[in-house]
């Protein structure tokens, strides 16, 4: 136990001494240990990973991410969400130095093994760099955050989601529907068109009978579950389309947001 006195109040009191252990004992104990702040509202990301650079932009309407550099492609939104979560959960485990003239190359921070910039509009919200592993613990890496002179250590798991290749960040779903289709056109040896009637009823265009709703839902589920197994060409030519049999494809499936409107392809 310990005697205490409240300033400005008469008398002395006795309390349990355990609360003293909860008080920070050094300046570093009071410091912010988070790696990033306010990253939830960011709408652009730039990653440099070794010699690779990737940039992503978020659509303001759908809130879906898209890769715009080094190529135009749909981004793997689930992977980016997981990477954000890991980075936000990352915490500084040790403050190494606050010397602004410290030799960053000795920590693997100049150049950094990995840099992540997060921003909104023309503003950069946060950036963080990962260096090499610490000599005494391979699970810990040196790091540096924007606007901090400090070199710190952090568990390397915080950066794990940002260390992939370009194709690792691409959406492997063959298609992603942002709204339900009103019409499905299938062209091939036996062409047909399915058109939505009401909220969940389908008809075969040109026929007098209705379509089986459960079969249509299974068809849509099949389409949206198709996954890319390999990205073959990112800048295909007419010859490469022909080599793949895609010049005169055996089947073409088109999903329309508005029935009969060829300008509403989903």
Secondary structure by P-SEA (a helix, b strand, c coil): cbbbbccccccccccccccccccccccccccccccccccccccbbbbbcccbbbbbbbcccccbbbbccccccccaaaaaaaaaaaaaaccccccccccccccccccccccccbbbbbbccccccbbbbbbcccccccccccccccccccccccccccccccccccccccccccccccccccbbbbbccccbbbbbcccbbbbcccccccccaaaaaaaaaaaaaccccccccccccaaaaaaaccccccbbbbbbcccccccccc
